[in-house]
Amino acid sequence: MNIIVLTPDKEIFRGEVNSVKVPGALGEFQVLKNHAPIVSSLEEGKITIVTAGGEYRYYDEESGAIKDGSEAGRTVVFHISGGFVEVLKNEVSLLVTGVRNGNGNGG
Amino acid sequence: MANLKEVRERIRSVQNTQQITKAMKMVSAAKLRRAQDAILQMRPYADRLNKMLRNILSNLEGDAQTAFGEVREVQNACIVVVTSNRGLCGAFNSNVCKAAMATLEEKYAGLYASGNLTLMFIGKKGYDFFRKRYPKAVLNREFVDLFNDLSFDNVSTAAKRLLTAFETGEFDAIEVAYGKFKNAATQFTITEQFLPVAKIEKEAGDKLVADYIFEPGKEKLLDYLVPTILQTQFQKFLLDTHASEHGARMTAMDKATENADDLLRELRISYNKARQEAITKEILEIVGGAAALENG
């Protein structure tokens, strides 16, 4: 399952994942492989991504830098203030705002 | 003929100025590249938002209805003037101000006369321009320093403020005057209507991609999606102006450096002439003196 997470300022995750948990408008839900097509708005909360192995690129909330990784089963978490998710044919697009930067401020 | 010392001092001062303009050009070129990157990085986000909107529309019966498309009789209007904080960028700021002024005169002269026109300034130069020329307009400086931090979260506070103002009826129309970025040498200064938005219509290419689940419902989603799209659009106004400013400054400083070169060439010629003249005069004096001695 392929995922891309975008903020208006930058791309914060791209790669192969096993699952992603998002704070949907009607409650938190998890997207696994072969999820039905869905569009949902997101509430304030956190996105939890579990990687599937293979190259991925992510934004590290702690240090505020873009990093590369490749290990499987790694959990990457982003805190967001809102956004949207679209799932279609194992392609997940997340458009989010309010991801914290290294200083703990919104960025 | 100017005297030698004067010319020498002028040459030095022109050289100093040229160094400054050269440095400013370089700095602007670097900043321009970063500003362009910011525009490029926002594009995928904006594109996907639009795609999402299209997806929802293709699942809707009829056109989308949003609070931001409502066309009312305009009793209160707002022109947002987006300029830079600093000068020395050619005619850029005055062009933006002129575009805003033209809109004011054409569309809102009546509102201005009755004091129902608000001018909101982002960037200091616009405020300086309008303060004296249009004393009857309401001048809003809430977001004048927005350029200090161009992150989406910061800029969207201004966009949200405008959206709320439109929803509550504080303004019935909002226009934005800004510098649209094309490339480093070309910027357009235009005024665009921000609100009410043009009707969002289905396009011929919109077709049902998939049978989506919509949470929390199509209409509700639109209520979230449309403001976000508008905020993105507003962000684009600012990023464009930012890039345009640096493009304009780069061009202006390049021209200034060239002009300094021309000036230096002329000054050097007159310096050499003055020097030559002084030498000729001295020789004449010596020869004259020697001749006088011989004759005596």
HADDOCK unambig.tbl for C-alpha pairs under 7 A between the chains (distance, minus, plus):
assign (segid A and resid 6 and name CA) (segid B and resid 45 and name CA) 6.04 0.50 0.50
assign (segid A and resid 7 and name CA) (segid B and resid 45 and name CA) 6.58 0.50 0.50
assign (segid A and resid 8 and name CA) (segid B and resid 42 and name CA) 5.03 0.50 0.50
assign (segid A and resid 8 and name CA) (segid B and resid 45 and name CA) 5.67 0.50 0.50
assign (segid A and resid 8 and name CA) (segid B and resid 152 and name CA) 6.18 0.50 0.50
assign (segid A and resid 9 and name CA) (segid B and resid 38 and name CA) 6.90 0.50 0.50
assign (segid A and resid 9 and name CA) (segid B and resid 41 and name CA) 6.20 0.50 0.50
assign (segid A and resid 9 and name CA) (segid B and resid 42 and name CA) 5.75 0.50 0.50
assign (segid A and resid 9 and name CA) (segid B and resid 151 and name CA) 6.62 0.50 0.50
assign (segid A and resid 9 and name CA) (segid B and resid 152 and name CA) 6.44 0.50 0.50
assign (segid A and resid 10 and name CA) (segid B and resid 41 and name CA) 5.74 0.50 0.50
assign (segid A and resid 10 and name CA) (segid B and resid 42 and name CA) 6.91 0.50 0.50
assign (segid A and resid 25 and name CA) (segid B and resid 215 and name CA) 6.68 0.50 0.50
assign (segid A and resid 25 and name CA) (segid B and resid 216 and name CA) 6.21 0.50 0.50
assign (segid A and resid 26 and name CA) (segid B and resid 215 and name CA) 6.88 0.50 0.50
assign (segid A and resid 26 and name CA) (segid B and resid 216 and name CA) 6.42 0.50 0.50
assign (segid A and resid 37 and name CA) (segid B and resid 210 and name CA) 6.84 0.50 0.50
assign (segid A and resid 37 and name CA) (segid B and resid 211 and name CA) 6.73 0.50 0.50
assign (segid A and resid 37 and name CA) (segid B and resid 212 and name CA) 4.82 0.50 0.50
assign (segid A and resid 37 and name CA) (segid B and resid 213 and name CA) 6.23 0.50 0.50
assign (segid A and resid 38 and name CA) (segid B and resid 212 and name CA) 4.86 0.50 0.50
assign (segid A and resid 38 and name CA) (segid B and resid 213 and name CA) 4.44 0.50 0.50
assign (segid A and resid 38 and name CA) (segid B and resid 214 and name CA) 5.94 0.50 0.50
assign (segid A and resid 39 and name CA) (segid B and resid 212 and name CA) 6.59 0.50 0.50
assign (segid A and resid 39 and name CA) (segid B and resid 213 and name CA) 6.20 0.50 0.50
assign (segid A and resid 39 and name CA) (segid B and resid 214 and name CA) 5.11 0.50 0.50
assign (segid A and resid 39 and name CA) (segid B and resid 215 and name CA) 6.34 0.50 0.50
assign (segid A and resid 40 and name CA) (segid B and resid 214 and name CA) 5.85 0.50 0.50
assign (segid A and resid 40 and name CA) (segid B and resid 215 and name CA) 4.55 0.50 0.50
assign (segid A and resid 40 and name CA) (segid B and resid 216 and name CA) 6.64 0.50 0.50
assign (segid A and resid 41 and name CA) (segid B and resid 215 and name CA) 6.68 0.50 0.50
assign (segid A and resid 41 and name CA) (segid B and resid 221 and name CA) 6.49 0.50 0.50
assign (segid A and resid 95 and name CA) (segid B and resid 45 and name CA) 6.75 0.50 0.50
assign (segid A and resid 98 and name CA) (segid B and resid 153 and name CA) 6.33 0.50 0.50
assign (segid A and resid 106 and name CA) (segid B and resid 153 and name CA) 6.75 0.50 0.50
assign (segid A and resid 107 and name CA) (segid B and resid 151 and name CA) 6.26 0.50 0.50
assign (segid A and resid 107 and name CA) (segid B and resid 153 and name CA) 6.26 0.50 0.50
